[in-house]
Amino acid sequence: MAHDTMAPSDWVRRWTPLIPRGSTVLDLACGYGRHLRWLASCGLSVLGVDRDATSLASAAAWGDTLQADLEQGPWPLTGRTFAGVVVTHYLWRPTWPLLLDCLAPGGVMIYETFSRQHAQIGKPSRDDFLLLPGELLERCSSLRVVAYEDGFLHDPDRFVQRIVAVRENSPSASTLRYPLSLE
């Protein structure tokens, strides 16, 4: 299957309705734009960021794109906020505080990537790119967690953690967690 025809993540599709129509969403490490295409079809403006110019050329069909090396270069989104932030199959821990700063009040974080157990079955297998047990919950502790899953998925086989969390409009709002079972 070509990268640019891959279906969006079921997790992203499931939780996209939490993001207000007409608002702007950041897709970090967007690749060929499978989520940009989905998000744009839902009436959202999109910005895809990736370091690969070839994949961004495809992603540009669905919205704005920005070429940036998130691991070696400066953070390209200083001062910008988004109603939604989507990240799948990507983890670079030094960007977490910056990524959280990009989430506007009321904004929705949809994040899904590989957990440490994934090293048992395939790539990625380096700890730098695999989540520790409960790590997404810890990293999103300043947000209201709407859904969280940690487990094994099929087709393709993978161990993942995934979370949906909202930045409350007021800093005093309490954090609630609603763990859901894997589908």
C-alpha positions, 0 to 999 in steps of 0.5 A: 500500500502506498503511504499516501493512500493509507487509511487514517488511524481508527483512534484519530477518526474516533476522536476527531469530532471533539475538535470544533469544525473550522478550527486549525489542527497540527499534525506533527510528523505528518508523513504523507498526510493520511491524517491531514486528508482525514482532518480536512475532510472533517471541515478542519484547517490543517498544518502538517509538519515533517522533516521529509520533503517528499512526503510533505509534497504529497501532504500539501494536497490537503492543507498547509505544510512545514518542513522542519527537523524536530529532532535537530532543528529549532522548534518551528511553532513557537507562539502558535496554538491549535485547537487540535494536535495529532501525533501518531507513530512518533515520539521525541520526548524533548518536544513534549513541553513545546507540544503542550504549549501549542494546545489552545485552551479547549484544545484536543490532543490525540496521540498514538504511538508504540509502547515499550513492549513493541520491541518484542515484535518489531521496529521501532525497537529503541527505547528512545522511540517507545513509551514507558508504561503509563508515560502518556498519562504522565505527560498529559497530567496537566490535561483532562484525559478523555480516553486512554488505552495501553495494549496490543492491536492487530493488522498490523500487529503492534503494542501501543499507548494512545490518549485523547486529552483536552486542555481545560479552558480554566487552569483550575479545572480538575483532571478526570480519566476515563480508561477504555478497553482496546477495540 
